[in-house]
Amino acid sequence: MPSKFEKAGFSLVETVVGLGVMALVITGGLIALGQAMLLSEKSSEQILADFVLRGEVEVLRAASWDTLSTHHDSVISYNESNPDSAYPILLTFNEGSLSDMGLEAKVHSSRLNASGEIGKIAFRIFLSWKDRSGKLHEEARVLVITEGGFSADS
């Protein structure tokens, strides 16, 4: 028969062990939540970059040949006078708004002359950004447009 001092319940050792297990579970959950938030942030940055690049490709695809030729010449003259500098105005986004989104843009273009063909321009649109950890990410699209209007991107 138990004495009046022996009561049912948890001992101090059981309570400390239980608290330790709970602390491990909570810590593991918080670490997993932090990793999920980082992954979500990286995903949203990637989606934003893809959105900007797709928008630029569609604007270039919709432009007339005369507009593209003029744009090509302005890209070349800008790059010659400002080497290794971001092209300040893409067709739909300016450098300031890209910077506000954490993106830096560069555009390169070149006329393609292959097998005697003329009337082709290749545009390369690059976006780069740094995540919170300082890691550099880059996305790019290459668009080849012909005078006849056919275009393809990769």
N, C-alpha and C positions, 0 to 999 in steps of 0.2 A: 504494500500500500504506500503510495507516495506521501511524502511529508508535506506540510503546508508550505514549505519553501520551494518545492519542486513544482513548477507550473509548466503547462504546455506552451510552446512558443519557440522563437529562434534564438540561438545563442549568438554572442557577439561575433564569433568566427564565421558563422553562416551568413550573418548580415554583411560583414565586410566582403566575403567572397561574392555574394549576390550583387553588391554595389560595384565591385570590380568587373564582373561580367557585364553588367549594364553599361558601365563606362566604356568598355571595349566595343560593345554593340553600337552605342551612340557615336563614338569616335569614328568607327568604320562607316556608319551612315553619313556622317558629315563629310568625310573624305570623298565618298562616292558622290554626294551632292555637289561638292566643289568641282570634281572632275566632269560631272554632267553639265555644269554651268559653263566651264571652259570649252567643252565640246560644242555646246549650243552657240557660244559666242563665235567660235571659229567657223561653224556652219553658216551663221548669219553673215559673216564677213565674206565668205566664199559665194554665197547667194547674191550679195550686193555686187561683188565684182562681176559675177556672171551676168547679172541684170544690166550693169553699165555697158559691158562689152557687147552683149546681144543688141542693146539699143543702138550703139554706135554702128554695128554691122548693118542693122536694118536701115538706118538713115543713109549709110553709104550705098546700100543696094537700091534704095529708092531715088537716089540722086541722078540727074542727067549726066551724060558724058562730059558736057562742057563744064558743069559744076565740079565734077571729079577731077578733070584736067587742071582746073584752076586751083582746087584744093591741093592737088599733088604738088603743083608749083609752089604754093605757099608753105607746105610742109618742108619741101627741099630748101627753100630760101631761109626759113626759120632755123632749120637744123644746121645750115651752113654758118649762119651768124651767131647761133647759140648752141654750140656743140654740147652734148651730154646734158642738155636741159630739157625739162618737161615741155612738151608742146602746149602753149597756154590755153588754147581754145579748141576743144574737140567740137564736133558739130552740134551736140546737144548739151554737153556739160562743160562748164568752165573750170579752170584750175582751182579757183577758190572754193567752189561747191564740192569738187572732188576732195580737196584738202579737208573740208569740214567733215566729210565722210571717212577721213583717214586714208584716202587713196591718192596715189601719185600716178599721173598718166604720161605716157610717151607715145607719139605716133611717128612712124617712119613710112615712107612710101617710095616706090621706085617703079620706073617704067620697065616693062619686060619686053625684050625683043628676042624671040626664039624662032628659029627656022624661018627667018624672014618675016614673021608676023609682027605687026605693030598694033598699037591701040589696046594695050593691056597695062593696067596699073595694079600693083600689089600694095595693099595697105597693111601695115602691122600695127596693131593697137595693143599696148602693154599697160597693165595696171600693176602696181606694187603697193604693199602696205605692211606695216609691222603690227603684230599682235601685242597683247599686254606683256608677254614675256620678252619682247624685243626680237622675236624671230621674224625674218623677212619672208613674205609670201608674194608670189607673182602669178598673174594670169595673163594670157595673151590670145589674140585672135588674128589670123591672117586671112585677108580677103583679097581675092583676085577678081578684078572686074575688067571686062573687055568692052571695046567700043560698041559692039553689037548688043551689049546688055547682059550677057551671061555672066554669072558670078558664082563663086563657090567659096566656102570658108572652112577653116579647120581650127 
